Amino acid sequence: MERLSIICNHFEDNDSLESNEVAANSNNNNINNNNNNGLATLNQNSLNNLIQINSKINLDSEKIEKITKILFDHPDKEWTAARNRLIEVLKDPIFECKPYASFHEQRELAQKRVAHLASIPGGPILKVGEIVSNYKKFSMFQSTLVYCDMSMAVKSSVHWGLFGASVCCLGSEKHEKYYDDIDTCKMSGCFALTELAHGSNVKGVETIAEYDNKTQEFVIHTPSDTAQKIWIGNAATYGCFATVFANLISNGENYGLHPFLVQIRDTTTLKPLAGITTADNGPKIGLNGVDNGRLWFNKVRIPRDNLLNKFGDIDANGVYSTPIKNPSVRFNSMLESLIGGRITVANMANSAAKMGLYIALHYAFSRRQFGPSNGKEVLLIDYITHQRRLFPQLAEVYINQVGINYVINKFQNRTEKDARDVFLLACGFKAATTWNRSKTLQLCRECCGGQGMAASNKIGILRADTDVDLTYEGDNTVLMQAVAKALLQEFKSYFTGTKRITGMLSYTYSKGHIGIFLRNKNFFTKRLHTESHLLDPDVLLDAFIYREFKLLRNLIKTLRAKVKNEKMTGLQAWNSSLDLVLQLANAYIERVSIEKFLEEVQKSPEDIKPILTSLCILYELTKIENDLGWFLSNKYFAPVKGQAIGNTINKVCGALKDHAIPLVKAFDIPSQFLTAPIIGDWVSHFSNPNNC
Ligand SMILES: Cc1cc2nc3c(=O)[nH]c(=O)nc-3n(C[C@H](O)[C@H](O)[C@H](O)COP(=O)(O)OP(=O)(O)OC[C@H]3O[C@@H](n4cnc5c(N)ncnc54)[C@H](O)[C@@H]3O)c2cc1C
């Protein structure tokens, strides 16, 4: 809180800022052209003609391929070969869609499917070591599995992405001997962190691993029922090994949470080993192919070598050593090295949203309801309500994909210096993408009417099976707090000259925006004055930068006032400002998403640029419209602009209509998974009484 007061003092000195803001109804048409962020812009002429330009473009297969390459982040040959091989493997009958499988059948099927993936001739497509060396491939692997079966995808993610990655990233050379057995699922694994009493606040985990000097073993113990491990994927039935997070105690001292490799079941009989109690989490509201379970440990002994010892180790005499002295920083570093799981969840969520949009849009182009009595009924897609529900979601899936690709690349090439940055971007994009996935699938379900309820049409099942992505790998609301906290710390470091904690703000801000914002009255004169501005992604981007700065400033001022005037503790002030905290984190992620997408647009081939620009504009306008109350109450523009925004969204939607099907084709969803009857000739499908 002391840090915050430094920042807030600074603001007090600059409080005249408020009066510097341009009046909402200013007629000032003078766009500050010097304030071009260097991002993709179309010339003014093109902007005005955007809609006509869009209508002249024919998104043929060649252009679709170019868009696909962008979505796949310009894949190399190796990546493409691995994806093609996976798609071939997924043609095996075992992967055929089984929408009506019972609870037990779903469990068995998901297990068999993962086992099949692990034992294909020619060796596994993915090796556990590649989660570190070729993360892009792992993310592709996971996001492709989503199209087939979410339960299989999650089981695979738990086994390779969490269990495998924990052995790889938290262990050392001596643990490499396990890699082959993890690749082939001989060692099928779980990741056991969450406990009954502690989910989001993992630092409260109670499980103990006490070192016994005499036998050189750790004794893993569940001290109370609140310490039972819960929701652990693969733990109810099939998992035989687990990375168990427990408090390492040696010579009477508690060194905090560490990961331990523990065998929990016999690999042949699947019976729990002595000292281990397992229980099933039972039927869930979705994702029932995953056997989530609970675990208790009753003084279970494991060898000293089973401590995954990258971040902390014990010698034979129980003397503890660590490369990171601060226990909190140490634990954060452990979680940061596993952050890949969070990015994968985002990528998987985007796949689910893509599938929903592919189905709902195809149906919308073939289904008719109402119309003139003497003519054809109206296509669903011709209703503006349909366009308004589906096209902004389509745009957001595109924008999020480019954002996720950016984080994947940053993660794969991360250095120690930017590890924290990657961690926070992963938190933000995980939350933003899964929230969007949830909204998209709900809208797609509704847009298909009654057909949206048929399991064979997939959207409803995907919606139920993916719902947990809002919660696992970190609850979204909690993750967004970490993002906002880092923004405050980063902002503070600009003024105190302290070492930068992250580089989160730096992309835009390093261009001098912070300084300009604080000094220059006219920085934000680049407002939305004419309708053509509403079609300029750069002008729109400024609205996002403005909102983020203002929210950041408001949050700092609010926290300071609560601490100083209302005598709250830092934690109380923070908790009572969580609405602002979430708004700020959200504003940050939206701004970064736009910047990253516009960078991609700028690099893209000329013949697809206008379409991608339209998607960006639609995303920007929709986000502004969603937060219109904020923009109006902060006098960013006059109320009349609110109406203009709505009209422009309608126009951009209209301009995108002819491109909607090519744009979902560009997702390149493997054809064997496009089985929803409403994608094709649904009248003939339902003409057969045996079909459903
Ligand atoms: C299907 C499934 C699979 C899972 N798989 C695994 C696994 O394999 N391994 C594993 O270790 N765990 C697993 N989990 C656990 C998962 O990671 C946790 O459920 C998650 O971290 C949330 O913890 P919680 O359930 O205790 O919720 P809580 O932390 O109790 O949160 C409940 C609510 O309170 C809110 N809340 C909490 N703290 C705050 C705060 N500070 N400010 C504002 N709001 C707050 C949250 O936003 C949320 O809405 C799984 C869970 C599920 C449901």
The ligand as an ORCA input file, in Angstrom:
! r2SCAN-3c Opt
* xyz 0 1
  C     -13.811    -30.663    -13.455
  C     -12.671    -30.137    -12.647
  C     -11.382    -30.592    -12.884
  C     -10.320    -30.172    -12.083
  N      -9.077    -30.736    -12.236
  C      -8.109    -30.462    -11.320
  C      -6.862    -31.194    -11.340
  O      -6.639    -32.075    -12.181
  N      -5.941    -30.891    -10.399
  C      -6.147    -29.933     -9.444
  O      -5.260    -29.730     -8.626
  N      -7.314    -29.239     -9.402
  C      -8.283    -29.488    -10.296
  N      -9.482    -28.798    -10.252
  C      -9.688    -27.801     -9.216
  C      -9.733    -26.375     -9.763
  O      -8.465    -25.965    -10.126
  C     -10.367    -25.510     -8.675
  O     -11.735    -25.870     -8.607
  C     -10.217    -24.035     -8.962
  O      -8.887    -23.636     -8.770
  C     -11.139    -23.172     -8.086
  O     -11.015    -23.516     -6.745
  P     -12.309    -23.809     -5.843
  O     -13.126    -24.838     -6.531
  O     -11.827    -24.120     -4.477
  O     -13.115    -22.471     -5.868
  P     -12.971    -21.264     -4.827
  O     -11.553    -20.845     -4.763
  O     -13.647    -21.603     -3.565
  O     -13.824    -20.158     -5.592
  C     -15.254    -20.100     -5.518
  C     -15.721    -18.735     -6.032
  O     -15.190    -17.717     -5.203
  C     -14.549    -16.725     -5.970
  N     -13.336    -16.257     -5.271
  C     -12.376    -16.989     -4.664
  N     -11.401    -16.190     -4.199
  C     -11.750    -14.927     -4.526
  C     -11.141    -13.651     -4.367
  N      -9.951    -13.502     -3.775
  N     -11.768    -12.569     -4.864
  C     -12.964    -12.683     -5.472
  N     -13.579    -13.851     -5.675
  C     -12.987    -14.967     -5.208
  C     -14.167    -17.392     -7.279
  O     -14.159    -16.436     -8.335
  C     -15.271    -18.421     -7.461
  O     -16.334    -17.854     -8.166
  C     -10.547    -29.198    -11.082
  C     -11.840    -28.687    -10.890
  C     -12.874    -29.148    -11.640
  C     -14.267    -28.626    -11.356
*
